[in-house]
Amino acid sequence: MTTYTTKVITGKGRGKFLGFPTLNLTIPNNFNFQHGIYAGWVYLHQQSYKGAFHFGPIPTFQDPKPSLEVFVLETNIPKPPKTIDIQLVKHLRPIKSFSNPESLTLQIQQDVLQTQSILKDSQQRKII
């Protein structure tokens, strides 16, 4: 499984508005994943954390440009780092368009639960 180092960039604040603040990331070179939602790992401050990743456009907010962002589970990140290491483990679902932010929030809750379940016994966890 490939680990990518990527820069943390400023986002639009929509994740925080939805109750799921994300780290917005530059899309790494050779990032050969299909657009979708993924469960994976975030390596930060010599610790590993579960992450729910979004890669692709955001049709709910009419944003066609692909983006990469992660909601880091089980921790609060008061000050985003300049870079993080990430590892995508499993594709959860394709990108969907939701009729309103509330529907999107309900789906993100399901994505987070699925991420926790998939990664609870994962052997991909390593501290780098």
Buried (B, 14 or more C-beta within 10 A) or exposed (E): EEBBEBEBBEBEEBBEEBEBBBBBBBEBEEBEBEEBBBBBBBBBEEEBBBBBBBBBBBEBEEEEEBBBBBBBBEEEBEEBEEEBBBBBBBBBEEBEEBEEBEEBBEBBBEBBEBBBEBBEEBEBBEEE
